[in-house]
């Protein structure tokens, strides 16, 4: 990949109005498409992946049309910066409309008042603690939402959503503003000082560069990889429609755990292997030490379960063994602490530039830092007000939002440096707090209810906003877009994206019915939040779990130890992030694909050198692109025909 110039070296190209307009026009298209395929038909789970599917597909179509325009009407063709702007706006729309953000919210804010019954005792247990302004409570609005066949706009039911959606929107804008400000502060450190590789932007960056000529689309290796992946996805897609046709089962989740049926090996349970073309392609761009660590620690974790079976550690009296979720929580917190500690000198420099005691490194950077620091300060004040509004005890609020923001920073760093999936399902502030202080949070049912109310945005963190913000700044450097203009693009896309996502979810779900035809509606988010957790905890409170706390401390200690060993020896083969990813569900779907990519990359580098490696890059980009494009085509065919079609993931 080409060298990225510093902002001072660049000839800055502006963000054009036609790029903004095109991005605004495509945002509702992309948002509605994501909502249709994920909420209505559940035929594409593309926002569960670290590199979103639909923005890549739309960028691919735009690039092909743009190449045609370069030949026929060069003056009307989009340039690299414009393609980058459109792509970034589409990514932001996926962040908001995707699997683990506002889709989750609709499953949460409708659940308590719709599903309350004498049997579950919701009203008796926690209705008095609920912040009512955050929920939809009208019986008819909820009934039609779950049953469907209703137009929310002509029926007037939309008005019952105005208050809760507005309040959540204000909260979300405050949280996103803090993340954007943190990205502005850390941008220089990660993109220029440390020159992190940002593996996940390699494909869109190469595609956007085609505006300067054919670029990557002129490389045969790209189309070879494209053909391999697209053919596999086409064959499996045809099998989904016509089961009598052959297919390739090991491409998706193929359980080899059934091979280990005798004790103690049966302790591994479900053990899937997968050979997703896109996953092999993405993993190729991950540093070798990390891809090795990911699959190695995952295999080691399975052997640890076998050891536990032989020693009787998984007995009924030791519920929760092997405590991978708790190990993962400690590991991710440990990673976050080491990241903050490593950035301490840079952050001091940022502060000194902001207050004027140190010269700024780029023109206007000190002003940017002042605005960013002020935004974070205002955000903290808002979160304090929000916590008081929801009745959260001050110390719980500090821990809750502090842990969430630390995890946000950690996920962003892992994405920027390593580019791996980060489906840390077991790692969230709510779980960490209840494990540490008990399920009553020290006798604060109001705080517990409020935190369960906010479970929707902390559950899985797959389409987390902050990593995509930081990647946008890196893409801006390649496209020579000034950082301030990119801040404006992101801010506009976030505000518009929230509104459009609200519209799409109301339109699609009222039409299909959340419990009728909406096959992908996140009903289980409300069930997890209020029945499985809040109701259970209030009925049967548990004390702080000593084994879980020990597991968290152990996970933190492992990460800190691995980090220290890496600093002591550059040849140390294990990466601390590999351990954190292996025990936090992120590798369950992908470990074997990572193993295959590690083998391929190791052989290429060892026997072909960097020249052969660079020549192989387009092929692996083609694996991603072919899988995404063919998967997107199936995701268009499905809604058009009114059927479920093949999904490239899960």
C-alpha positions as CSV (number, residue, x, y, z in Angstrom):
1,X,0.0,0.0,0.0
2,X,1.2,3.5,-0.8
3,X,2.8,5.7,1.8
4,X,0.5,8.1,3.5
5,X,1.6,11.7,3.5
6,X,1.2,13.8,6.6
7,X,-1.6,16.4,6.5
8,X,1.1,19.1,6.1
9,X,2.5,17.5,3.0
10,X,-0.9,17.0,1.4
11,X,-2.6,19.1,-1.1
12,X,-5.9,19.1,0.6
13,X,-8.9,18.3,-1.7
14,X,-12.2,19.5,-0.4
15,X,-15.3,17.6,0.3
16,X,-17.6,18.4,-2.6
17,X,-21.3,19.1,-2.4
18,X,-22.0,16.3,-5.0
19,X,-20.2,13.8,-2.8
20,X,-22.3,14.9,0.2
21,X,-25.5,14.8,-1.8
22,X,-24.7,11.4,-3.2
23,X,-23.9,10.1,0.3
24,X,-27.2,11.6,1.6
25,X,-29.2,10.0,-1.2
26,X,-27.6,6.6,-0.7
27,X,-27.9,6.6,3.1
28,X,-31.6,5.9,3.1
29,X,-31.1,3.3,0.4
30,X,-28.4,1.5,2.4
31,X,-30.2,1.9,5.7
32,X,-33.5,0.5,4.3
33,X,-31.6,-2.4,2.7
34,X,-29.8,-3.3,5.9
35,X,-33.1,-3.1,7.8
36,X,-35.0,-5.2,5.2
37,X,-32.4,-8.0,5.0
38,X,-31.5,-8.0,8.7
39,X,-34.8,-7.2,10.5
40,X,-37.4,-8.4,8.0
41,X,-35.7,-11.4,6.2
42,X,-32.6,-12.1,8.2
43,X,-30.8,-13.0,5.0
44,X,-27.6,-10.9,5.5
45,X,-25.9,-10.4,8.8
46,X,-23.4,-8.0,7.2
47,X,-23.1,-5.6,10.1
48,X,-22.0,-8.3,12.5
49,X,-18.7,-8.3,10.6
50,X,-15.8,-5.9,11.2
51,X,-15.9,-4.9,7.5
52,X,-19.5,-4.1,6.6
53,X,-20.9,-5.8,3.5
54,X,-23.4,-3.4,1.9
55,X,-21.0,-0.3,1.9
56,X,-18.4,-2.4,0.1
57,X,-20.9,-3.6,-2.5
58,X,-22.3,-0.1,-3.1
59,X,-18.7,1.3,-3.4
60,X,-17.9,-1.5,-5.9
61,X,-20.9,-0.6,-8.1
62,X,-20.0,3.1,-7.9
63,X,-16.4,2.3,-8.8
64,X,-17.5,0.3,-11.9
65,X,-19.8,3.1,-13.0
66,X,-17.0,5.6,-12.3
67,X,-14.6,3.7,-14.5
68,X,-17.1,3.9,-17.3
69,X,-17.5,7.6,-16.7
70,X,-13.7,8.1,-16.8
71,X,-13.8,6.7,-20.3
72,X,-16.9,8.4,-21.6
73,X,-17.2,11.7,-19.6
74,X,-14.1,12.2,-17.5
75,X,-15.3,15.6,-16.2
76,X,-18.3,14.0,-14.5
77,X,-16.3,11.1,-12.9
78,X,-16.0,11.1,-9.1
79,X,-12.5,11.5,-7.7
80,X,-10.9,9.5,-4.9
81,X,-11.9,11.9,-2.1
82,X,-15.5,11.9,-3.3
83,X,-15.7,8.1,-3.3
84,X,-14.2,8.0,0.1
85,X,-16.8,10.5,1.5
86,X,-19.7,8.4,0.1
87,X,-18.2,5.2,1.5
88,X,-17.7,6.7,5.0
89,X,-21.3,8.0,5.1
90,X,-22.5,4.5,4.1
91,X,-20.4,3.0,6.9
92,X,-21.9,5.4,9.4
93,X,-25.4,4.4,8.3
94,X,-24.5,0.8,8.9
95,X,-23.0,1.6,12.4
96,X,-26.4,3.0,13.4
97,X,-28.8,0.7,11.6
98,X,-26.7,-2.5,12.2
99,X,-27.0,-5.6,14.3
100,X,-25.8,-4.3,17.7
101,X,-27.0,-0.7,17.7
102,X,-30.5,0.8,17.0
103,X,-31.9,-2.6,15.9
104,X,-31.3,-3.7,19.5
105,X,-32.9,-0.5,20.9
106,X,-36.2,-1.2,19.2
107,X,-36.2,-4.7,20.7
108,X,-35.6,-3.2,24.2
109,X,-37.8,-0.1,24.4
110,X,-40.9,-2.1,23.3
111,X,-40.5,-5.1,25.5
112,X,-41.5,-4.3,29.1
113,X,-44.9,-2.8,28.5
114,X,-45.9,-5.2,25.7
115,X,-44.8,-8.4,27.5
116,X,-45.7,-7.5,31.0
117,X,-48.0,-10.1,32.6
118,X,-49.1,-11.4,36.0
119,X,-46.9,-14.4,35.5
120,X,-43.6,-12.5,35.0
121,X,-44.5,-9.8,37.6
122,X,-42.8,-7.1,35.6
123,X,-45.1,-4.4,37.0
124,X,-44.5,-5.5,40.6
125,X,-40.8,-6.0,40.2
126,X,-39.4,-3.0,38.3
127,X,-42.0,-0.8,36.6
128,X,-41.6,1.8,39.4
129,X,-37.9,2.0,38.5
130,X,-38.3,2.3,34.7
131,X,-37.5,5.7,33.1
132,X,-40.9,5.8,31.4
133,X,-39.8,8.5,28.9
134,X,-37.4,6.0,27.3
135,X,-40.1,3.4,26.4
136,X,-43.1,3.1,24.2
137,X,-46.1,2.5,26.4
138,X,-49.3,2.9,24.3
139,X,-51.1,-0.4,23.9
140,X,-52.2,0.1,20.4
141,X,-48.8,1.4,19.2
142,X,-47.2,-1.7,20.7
143,X,-49.8,-4.1,19.5
144,X,-49.6,-3.0,15.9
145,X,-45.8,-2.8,16.0
146,X,-45.7,-6.5,17.0
147,X,-48.6,-7.8,14.8
148,X,-47.8,-5.7,11.7
149,X,-49.9,-4.7,8.6
150,X,-50.0,-1.1,9.8
151,X,-48.7,2.2,8.4
152,X,-47.3,4.1,11.3
153,X,-47.4,7.4,9.5
154,X,-51.0,7.4,8.2
155,X,-52.3,5.8,11.4
156,X,-50.7,8.4,13.6
157,X,-49.0,5.8,15.7
158,X,-45.7,7.5,15.1
159,X,-46.5,10.2,17.7
160,X,-46.1,7.6,20.5
161,X,-42.5,7.1,19.5
162,X,-41.4,10.8,19.4
163,X,-40.5,11.1,23.1
164,X,-38.5,7.9,23.6
165,X,-36.7,8.1,20.2
166,X,-35.9,11.8,20.8
167,X,-34.5,11.1,24.3
168,X,-32.4,8.1,23.1
169,X,-31.3,10.2,20.1
170,X,-30.0,13.0,22.4
171,X,-28.2,10.4,24.5
172,X,-26.7,8.8,21.5
173,X,-25.5,12.1,20.0
174,X,-23.7,12.9,23.2
175,X,-22.0,9.5,23.4
176,X,-21.1,9.6,19.7
177,X,-19.7,13.1,20.1
178,X,-17.4,11.9,22.8
179,X,-16.2,9.1,20.6
180,X,-15.6,11.4,17.7
181,X,-13.7,13.8,20.0
182,X,-11.5,11.0,21.3
183,X,-10.8,9.9,17.7
184,X,-9.7,13.5,16.9
185,X,-7.3,13.5,19.8
186,X,-5.8,10.0,19.0
187,X,-5.7,10.4,15.2
188,X,-2.2,11.7,15.0
189,X,-0.8,9.2,17.4
190,X,-2.2,6.2,15.6
191,X,-2.2,7.2,12.0
192,X,1.1,9.1,11.8
193,X,3.3,8.6,14.9
194,X,2.8,4.9,15.2
195,X,1.6,4.3,11.6
196,X,-0.8,1.6,12.5
197,X,-1.7,-0.5,9.5
198,X,-5.6,-0.4,9.7
199,X,-6.0,-3.7,7.9
200,X,-9.8,-3.4,7.4
201,X,-9.6,-0.3,5.2
202,X,-7.2,-1.9,2.6
203,X,-10.1,-3.0,0.3
204,X,-12.1,0.3,0.3
205,X,-9.0,2.4,0.0
206,X,-7.8,0.4,-3.0
207,X,-11.2,0.6,-4.6
208,X,-11.5,4.3,-4.1
209,X,-8.0,4.7,-5.7
210,X,-9.5,3.4,-8.9
211,X,-10.8,6.9,-9.5
212,X,-7.2,7.7,-10.6
213,X,-7.3,5.0,-13.2
214,X,-8.2,1.3,-13.2
215,X,-5.9,0.6,-10.2
216,X,-6.7,-2.6,-8.4
217,X,-9.5,-3.5,-10.9
218,X,-6.8,-3.9,-13.6
219,X,-5.1,-6.7,-11.6
220,X,-5.8,-10.2,-12.6
221,X,-5.1,-11.6,-9.2
222,X,-8.0,-9.6,-7.8
223,X,-10.4,-11.2,-10.2
224,X,-9.0,-14.7,-9.6
225,X,-9.8,-14.3,-5.9
226,X,-13.1,-12.7,-6.8
227,X,-14.1,-15.6,-9.0
228,X,-13.1,-18.2,-6.3
229,X,-15.2,-16.5,-3.6
230,X,-18.1,-15.6,-5.8
231,X,-18.4,-19.1,-7.2
232,X,-18.5,-20.6,-3.7
233,X,-21.2,-18.2,-2.6
234,X,-23.1,-18.8,-5.8
235,X,-23.0,-22.6,-5.5
236,X,-24.1,-22.4,-1.8
237,X,-26.8,-19.9,-2.6
238,X,-28.2,-22.1,-5.3
239,X,-28.3,-25.0,-2.8
240,X,-30.3,-22.9,-0.4
241,X,-32.9,-22.3,-3.1
242,X,-32.7,-25.9,-4.6
243,X,-31.5,-28.3,-1.8
244,X,-31.0,-31.1,-4.4
245,X,-28.0,-29.2,-5.7
246,X,-24.6,-29.7,-4.1
247,X,-23.0,-27.3,-1.7
248,X,-19.8,-26.8,0.3
249,X,-20.8,-27.2,4.0
250,X,-17.4,-26.5,5.6
251,X,-17.4,-23.0,4.2
252,X,-19.9,-22.0,7.0
253,X,-20.2,-23.4,10.5
254,X,-19.3,-27.1,10.4
255,X,-19.3,-28.7,13.8
256,X,-16.4,-31.0,14.4
257,X,-17.2,-31.3,18.0
258,X,-19.3,-34.3,17.2
259,X,-16.0,-36.2,16.6
260,X,-15.2,-35.9,20.2
261,X,-18.0,-37.8,21.9
262,X,-16.1,-39.6,24.6
263,X,-15.0,-38.1,28.0
264,X,-13.1,-36.0,28.6
265,X,-12.9,-34.8,25.0
266,X,-16.6,-34.2,24.8
267,X,-16.0,-31.2,27.1
268,X,-15.3,-29.2,24.0
269,X,-18.9,-29.3,23.0
270,X,-19.8,-27.3,19.9
271,X,-16.6,-26.7,17.9
272,X,-17.2,-25.2,14.5
273,X,-14.8,-24.8,11.7
274,X,-15.4,-22.4,8.9
275,X,-13.7,-21.3,5.7
276,X,-15.5,-18.1,4.9
277,X,-13.7,-16.6,1.9
278,X,-14.1,-13.1,3.2
279,X,-12.7,-14.2,6.6
280,X,-9.6,-15.8,5.0
281,X,-9.2,-12.6,3.0
282,X,-9.4,-10.3,6.0
283,X,-7.2,-12.5,8.2
284,X,-4.5,-12.3,5.5
285,X,-3.9,-8.6,6.4
286,X,-3.6,-9.3,10.1
287,X,0.0,-9.4,11.5
288,X,1.2,-13.0,11.6
289,X,1.9,-13.0,15.3
290,X,-1.7,-12.0,16.0
291,X,-3.4,-14.4,13.6
292,X,-1.2,-17.1,15.1
293,X,-2.2,-16.1,18.7
294,X,-5.9,-16.0,17.8
295,X,-6.2,-19.5,16.6
296,X,-3.6,-20.9,19.1
297,X,-5.3,-19.4,22.2
298,X,-8.6,-20.6,20.9
299,X,-7.4,-24.2,20.6
300,X,-5.7,-23.8,24.0
301,X,-9.0,-22.7,25.5
302,X,-10.7,-25.9,24.2
303,X,-8.0,-28.0,25.7
304,X,-8.5,-26.1,29.0
305,X,-12.1,-27.3,29.0
306,X,-10.9,-30.9,28.5
307,X,-8.5,-30.4,31.4
308,X,-11.3,-29.1,33.5
309,X,-13.4,-32.2,32.7
310,X,-10.5,-34.5,33.8
311,X,-10.0,-32.6,37.0
312,X,-13.7,-32.2,37.8
313,X,-13.5,-28.4,37.7
314,X,-16.7,-28.2,35.6
315,X,-18.8,-29.9,38.3
316,X,-22.3,-28.6,38.9
317,X,-21.1,-26.8,42.0
318,X,-18.8,-24.7,39.9
319,X,-21.4,-23.0,37.6
320,X,-19.8,-20.9,34.9
321,X,-16.6,-22.9,34.4
322,X,-14.3,-22.2,32.5
323,X,-15.3,-18.6,33.0
324,X,-14.2,-17.5,29.6
325,X,-16.5,-14.4,29.7
326,X,-14.9,-13.3,32.9
327,X,-11.4,-14.0,31.6
328,X,-12.3,-12.0,28.5
329,X,-13.6,-9.1,30.6
330,X,-10.3,-8.9,32.5
331,X,-8.3,-9.3,29.3
332,X,-10.0,-6.4,27.5
333,X,-9.8,-4.2,30.6
334,X,-6.1,-5.0,30.8
335,X,-5.6,-4.2,27.1
336,X,-7.4,-0.9,27.7
337,X,-5.2,0.0,30.7
338,X,-2.0,-0.8,28.8
339,X,-3.3,1.3,25.8
340,X,-4.0,4.3,28.1
341,X,-0.6,3.9,29.9
342,X,1.2,3.7,26.6
343,X,-0.4,6.9,25.3
344,X,0.2,8.9,28.5
345,X,3.1,11.0,27.0
346,X,1.1,11.7,23.9
347,X,-2.0,12.7,25.8
348,X,0.2,15.1,27.9
349,X,1.4,16.7,24.7
350,X,-2.2,17.0,23.5
351,X,-3.1,18.9,26.7
352,X,-0.1,21.2,26.5
353,X,-0.9,22.0,22.8
354,X,-4.5,22.7,23.7
355,X,-3.6,25.1,26.5
356,X,-0.8,26.7,24.4
357,X,2.3,25.6,26.4
358,X,3.6,23.5,23.5
359,X,3.8,24.4,19.8
360,X,1.2,22.6,17.7
361,X,2.5,20.0,15.2
362,X,0.0,20.9,12.4
363,X,-1.8,24.2,11.7
364,X,-5.0,24.5,13.7
365,X,-4.4,21.3,15.6
366,X,-4.3,23.0,19.0
367,X,-7.8,24.4,18.2
368,X,-9.0,21.0,17.3
369,X,-7.7,19.6,20.6
370,X,-9.4,22.3,22.6
371,X,-12.8,21.6,20.9
372,X,-12.3,17.9,21.3
373,X,-11.4,18.2,25.0
374,X,-14.3,20.6,25.5
375,X,-16.7,18.1,23.8
376,X,-15.5,15.3,26.1
377,X,-16.0,17.5,29.1
378,X,-19.5,18.5,28.0
379,X,-20.2,14.8,27.3
380,X,-19.2,13.8,30.8
381,X,-21.5,16.5,32.2
382,X,-24.3,15.2,30.1
383,X,-23.7,11.6,31.2
384,X,-23.8,12.8,34.8
385,X,-27.1,14.5,34.2
386,X,-28.4,11.4,32.3
387,X,-27.4,9.2,35.2
388,X,-29.3,11.4,37.7
389,X,-32.3,11.4,35.3
390,X,-32.3,7.6,35.3
391,X,-31.6,7.4,39.1
392,X,-28.2,5.7,38.8
393,X,-26.0,6.0,41.9
394,X,-23.0,8.2,41.2
395,X,-20.3,5.6,41.8
396,X,-22.2,3.1,39.6
397,X,-22.5,5.6,36.8
398,X,-18.8,6.4,36.9
399,X,-17.9,2.7,36.7
400,X,-20.5,1.9,34.1
401,X,-19.6,4.7,31.6
402,X,-15.9,4.5,32.5
403,X,-15.8,0.8,31.6
404,X,-17.8,1.4,28.4
405,X,-15.6,4.1,27.2
406,X,-12.4,2.2,28.1
407,X,-13.8,-0.8,26.1
408,X,-14.6,1.5,23.2
409,X,-11.0,2.8,23.1
410,X,-9.7,-0.8,23.3
411,X,-11.8,-2.1,20.5
412,X,-10.8,0.9,18.4
413,X,-7.1,0.3,19.0
414,X,-7.4,-3.4,18.2
415,X,-9.2,-2.6,15.0
416,X,-6.7,0.0,14.0
417,X,-3.6,-2.1,14.8
418,X,-4.9,-5.6,14.0
419,X,-8.1,-5.5,12.1
420,X,-9.7,-8.5,13.8
421,X,-13.4,-9.2,14.6
422,X,-14.4,-8.0,18.0
423,X,-17.6,-9.8,18.9
424,X,-17.0,-9.5,22.6
425,X,-20.4,-10.8,23.6
426,X,-19.4,-11.6,27.2
427,X,-17.6,-8.3,27.9
428,X,-19.8,-5.4,28.8
429,X,-20.1,-3.0,31.8
430,X,-23.3,-4.5,33.0
431,X,-21.8,-8.0,33.3
432,X,-18.6,-6.8,34.8
433,X,-20.4,-4.7,37.5
434,X,-22.9,-7.5,38.5
435,X,-20.1,-10.1,38.7
436,X,-18.1,-7.7,40.9
437,X,-20.8,-6.2,43.2
438,X,-23.6,-8.8,42.9
439,X,-26.7,-8.7,40.9
440,X,-28.3,-6.0,43.1
441,X,-25.3,-3.7,42.6
442,X,-25.0,-3.3,46.3
443,X,-28.7,-2.8,46.9
444,X,-29.5,-0.3,44.1
445,X,-32.4,-1.7,42.2
446,X,-33.0,1.7,40.5
447,X,-29.4,1.6,39.2
448,X,-29.7,-2.0,38.1
449,X,-32.9,-1.2,36.2
450,X,-31.4,1.8,34.5
451,X,-28.3,-0.2,33.4
452,X,-30.5,-3.0,32.0
453,X,-32.4,-0.3,30.1
454,X,-29.1,0.6,28.5
455,X,-28.1,-3.0,27.7
456,X,-29.0,-2.7,24.0
457,X,-25.9,-0.7,23.0
458,X,-23.3,-2.5,25.2
459,X,-24.3,-6.2,24.5
460,X,-22.1,-7.3,21.7
461,X,-20.3,-4.2,20.3
462,X,-19.9,-5.7,16.8
463,X,-20.8,-2.5,14.9
464,X,-19.3,-0.2,17.4
465,X,-19.1,3.4,16.1
466,X,-15.6,4.5,17.3
467,X,-13.4,2.1,15.3
468,X,-15.2,3.2,12.1
469,X,-14.6,6.8,13.0
470,X,-10.9,6.2,13.4
471,X,-10.7,4.3,10.2
472,X,-12.4,7.2,8.5
473,X,-9.6,9.5,9.5
474,X,-7.1,7.1,8.1
475,X,-9.0,6.8,4.8
476,X,-9.1,10.6,4.7
477,X,-5.3,10.7,4.8
478,X,-5.1,8.4,1.8
479,X,-7.7,10.5,-0.1
480,X,-6.1,13.8,1.0
481,X,-9.2,15.0,2.8
482,X,-8.6,17.5,5.6
483,X,-9.3,16.1,9.1
484,X,-11.8,18.9,9.9
485,X,-13.8,18.2,6.8
486,X,-13.9,14.5,7.7
487,X,-15.2,15.5,11.2
488,X,-18.0,17.4,9.4
489,X,-18.8,14.4,7.2
490,X,-19.0,12.1,10.2
491,X,-21.1,14.5,12.2
492,X,-23.6,15.0,9.4
493,X,-23.7,11.3,8.6
494,X,-24.3,10.4,12.3
495,X,-27.2,12.8,12.7
496,X,-28.8,11.9,9.4
497,X,-28.2,8.2,10.1
498,X,-30.0,8.2,13.4
499,X,-33.1,9.8,11.8
500,X,-33.1,7.5,8.8
501,X,-32.6,4.4,11.0
502,X,-35.6,5.4,13.1
503,X,-37.7,5.7,9.9
504,X,-36.5,2.5,8.4
505,X,-37.2,0.4,11.6
506,X,-40.6,1.8,12.1
507,X,-41.6,1.4,8.5
508,X,-40.3,-2.2,8.1
509,X,-41.4,-3.5,11.5
510,X,-44.9,-1.9,11.5
511,X,-45.4,-3.4,8.0
512,X,-44.1,-6.9,8.8
513,X,-44.8,-7.1,12.5
514,X,-42.1,-7.7,15.0
515,X,-43.5,-11.0,16.1
516,X,-45.2,-11.9,12.8
517,X,-43.0,-11.7,9.7
518,X,-39.9,-9.8,10.9
519,X,-37.6,-12.8,11.0
520,X,-34.6,-10.9,12.3
521,X,-36.3,-8.6,14.8
522,X,-34.2,-8.5,18.0
523,X,-37.0,-9.6,20.3
524,X,-34.5,-11.5,22.3
525,X,-32.7,-8.2,23.2
526,X,-35.7,-7.2,25.3
527,X,-36.0,-10.7,26.7
528,X,-32.3,-10.8,27.7
529,X,-32.5,-7.3,29.2
530,X,-35.7,-7.6,31.3
531,X,-36.7,-11.2,31.7
532,X,-33.4,-13.2,31.8
533,X,-31.4,-10.5,33.6
534,X,-33.4,-7.9,35.5
535,X,-36.4,-10.0,36.5
536,X,-34.2,-12.9,37.5
537,X,-31.8,-10.7,39.4
538,X,-34.5,-9.0,41.3
539,X,-36.3,-12.2,42.2
540,X,-33.2,-14.2,43.0
541,X,-30.3,-11.8,43.9
542,X,-26.8,-13.2,43.9
543,X,-23.8,-12.0,45.9
544,X,-20.5,-11.1,44.2
545,X,-19.1,-14.1,42.5
546,X,-15.6,-14.9,43.9
547,X,-14.7,-17.4,41.1
548,X,-15.8,-14.9,38.4
549,X,-13.8,-12.1,40.0
550,X,-10.7,-14.4,40.2
551,X,-11.2,-15.2,36.5
552,X,-11.3,-11.5,35.6
553,X,-8.2,-10.8,37.6
554,X,-6.5,-13.8,35.9
555,X,-7.5,-12.5,32.4
556,X,-6.1,-9.1,33.2
557,X,-2.9,-10.7,34.6
558,X,-2.4,-12.8,31.5
559,X,-2.7,-9.8,29.2
560,X,-0.3,-7.7,31.3
561,X,2.2,-10.6,31.4
562,X,2.0,-11.2,27.7
563,X,2.5,-7.4,27.1
564,X,5.5,-7.4,29.3
565,X,7.1,-10.4,27.6
566,X,6.5,-8.8,24.2
567,X,8.3,-5.6,25.4
568,X,11.1,-7.6,26.7
569,X,11.6,-9.7,23.6
570,X,10.7,-8.7,20.0
571,X,10.7,-12.4,19.1
572,X,8.0,-13.4,21.6
573,X,5.3,-15.1,19.5
574,X,2.2,-14.5,21.5
575,X,0.1,-11.3,21.2
576,X,-2.0,-10.3,24.2
577,X,-4.9,-9.3,22.0
578,X,-4.9,-12.9,20.6
579,X,-5.7,-14.2,24.1
580,X,-8.4,-11.5,24.6
581,X,-10.1,-12.3,21.3
582,X,-9.9,-16.1,21.8
583,X,-11.8,-16.2,25.0
584,X,-14.4,-13.5,24.2
585,X,-16.4,-15.3,21.4
586,X,-14.7,-13.3,18.7
587,X,-12.9,-16.4,17.4
588,X,-15.6,-19.0,17.8
589,X,-16.7,-18.4,14.2
590,X,-13.4,-17.5,12.7
591,X,-10.5,-19.4,14.3
592,X,-10.1,-22.0,11.5
593,X,-10.3,-19.3,8.8
594,X,-7.5,-17.4,10.7
595,X,-5.5,-20.6,10.9
596,X,-5.8,-21.1,7.1
597,X,-4.8,-17.4,6.4
598,X,-1.9,-17.7,8.8
599,X,-0.6,-20.8,7.1
600,X,-1.0,-19.2,3.6
601,X,0.7,-15.9,4.7
602,X,3.5,-17.7,6.5
603,X,4.3,-19.9,3.5
604,X,4.1,-16.9,1.1
605,X,6.4,-14.7,3.2
606,X,8.8,-17.5,4.0
607,X,9.3,-18.9,0.5
608,X,8.3,-15.9,-1.7
609,X,9.4,-12.9,0.3
610,X,7.6,-9.6,0.4
611,X,7.6,-9.4,-3.4
612,X,5.4,-12.5,-3.6
613,X,3.4,-11.3,-0.6
614,X,2.6,-8.0,-2.3
615,X,1.7,-9.8,-5.5
616,X,-0.8,-12.0,-3.5
617,X,-2.5,-9.0,-1.8
618,X,-5.0,-8.5,-4.7
619,X,-6.0,-12.1,-4.6
620,X,-7.0,-12.0,-1.0
621,X,-8.7,-8.6,-1.5
622,X,-10.6,-10.5,-4.3
623,X,-11.7,-13.1,-1.8
624,X,-13.4,-10.5,0.3
625,X,-14.9,-8.6,-2.6
626,X,-16.2,-11.7,-4.4
627,X,-17.9,-13.0,-1.2
628,X,-19.4,-9.7,-0.4
629,X,-20.6,-8.9,-3.9
630,X,-22.2,-12.3,-4.5
631,X,-23.6,-12.3,-0.9
632,X,-25.1,-8.8,-1.6
633,X,-26.7,-10.1,-4.8
634,X,-28.4,-12.9,-2.9
635,X,-29.5,-10.2,-0.3
636,X,-31.2,-8.3,-3.2
637,X,-32.8,-11.4,-4.7
638,X,-34.3,-12.6,-1.4
639,X,-36.4,-9.5,-0.6
640,X,-37.4,-9.1,-4.3
641,X,-38.7,-12.7,-4.4
642,X,-40.0,-12.6,-0.9
643,X,-37.9,-15.5,0.4
644,X,-34.9,-16.2,2.6
645,X,-31.7,-16.7,0.6
646,X,-28.1,-17.7,1.4
647,X,-26.2,-15.7,4.0
648,X,-22.5,-15.3,3.6
649,X,-22.1,-15.3,7.4
650,X,-23.5,-17.6,10.1
